Amino acid sequence: MNLTLRGDYFHGDFTHKNGITDNDVQVSDEKITKLCPGDTNNTLWKASIRYENVQKVIGSSIDGFNTWRKLSLADRIDFLKKFQTQVEKRKSDIGMAIALETGKPLWESKTEAAALSAKVNVTISDSLKRIEQQTIKEILPHIEGHVVYKPLGPTLVIGPYNFPCHLANGQILSALLTGNSIIFKPSEKTMYSSQLLIECFHQAGFPKGVVNFINGTAKTTQDILKHPAIRAIFFTGSHFVGKKILESVGTDVSKLVALELGGKNTSIIHSDADIEHTIPELLRACYLSSGQRCTSTSVILIHRSLEQEFIQKFKQTTQRIIVDHPTIHQVDPFMGPLVDEMALNTYNQSIAMGEKNGAEIILPNQRLEKNHQGYYISPSIHYLKEAKKENPFTQEEIFGPNATFIPYDDIEQAIAIANISDYGLAAAAFTQSKEIYNLCLRDIDAGIINLNRSTVGASSRLPFGGVKNSGNHHPAAVSMVDHTVSVVASLETLDSSSTLSDVKGLL
């Protein structure tokens, strides 16, 4: 299957090609070829990157902001609902594109596509109330106090490849609702599905320059985020790239940077855990999306009293996981391939590092041969006798289908192990004791801590973010809207008859 990249979108112009074509005949600064991860004999698309487009898309966003910020909230909501109609119409196409580009099974990709429409409702009903204008009567004699929220300005949204539409969509909707224009720069691994998302905004009739789209590389991103007109930067991705963004912004305090980064996520299986409930939850936590979620569980802390029974049952269940092509299969797979060769090589290196640093093999990591040649890998299980901070395997994020068990004796020890990592995104505790869970909730350094539920699958109606190396205290989901506005305080004198003579100490 060959997918057509129509081009970078400035001013809502769908005929604009500017160097992005299937059969490139123009001079380009850089070329990108995307292979289907489930069938590497299938070239999905080719892109030619033109760096001259950066200035055009920034200029477009400036013009769009000057129009969009003046519209009433009711008008902006009306445009978001028109987008909702369009994205609902296109969800089947978007789901297929996500599956082909990322390798996620079609059923899972369709779930992401369906969430795009639902996110509009959550943003309007739940997020908006967080920034309602406030009035304080008689804050001073004859004076009212007001809190007003104003849009920041042109906003850069840098999307991830694992959820190419859903995560960016939440950031885009929050920014648009509050009056900002946006530039969406997707991952170079998932340009087509991201393009379909932006087409829905343009088909909804948004004013020119409000919603802008540009393909590119790290240089494209750097050139945009450094521009003085850009007032906010939203990034979802690795800790390494997040640091590079902060370094690029440097001392420019006029820019708000919201980072959603990786995790070394832990699930604690306490002595009273319901094993039959816990195992399927952990399978989702470790292996959904082939482990390519920032919230995927990487470390399973198992109480020593359950160790042998639990690990054996978990292994037996893991061996039944079906891995196959995301869209062409006889039985729906639970896992598809990894997203590309780089991801596969990085994952294999991570597993080799773990085994070099004491991780014993319970279920080996294996390359799989399927009907189509692709980046297929089996789910793997390892065991560490103890956790040490100096061991890189307890520190580094593993973006792939691996679970590593570490035994513990009491909950305080488990919490200490959970906090060894420099990441702090997600954790879970499986226990029948609310007292045990409350200790975890109090003492584990993480932004998401669940009880008897996997670390993956967050609610859009709650904040989503981490601490330490997992973010910079600007959580997404329902609280994303907080980072799209500046707060203005206003004092309004109601009685103009008051004069300076009323003020003590003046003649």
Buried (B, 14 or more C-beta within 10 A) or exposed (E): EEBEBBBBBBBBBEEBBBBBBBEEEEEBBBEBEBBBBBBBEBBBBBBBBBBEBBEBBBBBBBBBBEBBBEBEEEEBBEBBEBBBEBBBEBBEEBBBBBBBBBBBBBEBBBBBBBBBBBBBEBBBEBBBEBBEEEEEEEEEEEBBBBBBBBBBBBBBBBBBBBBBBBBBBBBBBBBBBBBBBBBBBBBBBBBBBBBBBBBBBBBBEBBBBBBBBBBBBEEBBBBBBEBEEBBBBBBBBBBEBBEBBEEBBEEEEEBBBBBBBBBBBBBBBBBEBEEEEBBEBBBBBBBBBBBBBBBBBBBBBBBEEBBEEBBEBBBEEBEEBEBBBBBEBEEEBBBBBBBBEEBBEBBBEBBEBBBEBBBEEBBEBEEEEBEBBBBBBBBBBBBBEEBBEEBEBBBBBBBBBBBBBBBBEEBEBBBBBBBBBBBBBBBBBBBEBEEBBEBBBEBBBBBBBBBBBBBBBBEBEEBBBBBBBBBBEBBBBBBBBBBBBBEEEEEEEEEEEEEEEEEEEEE
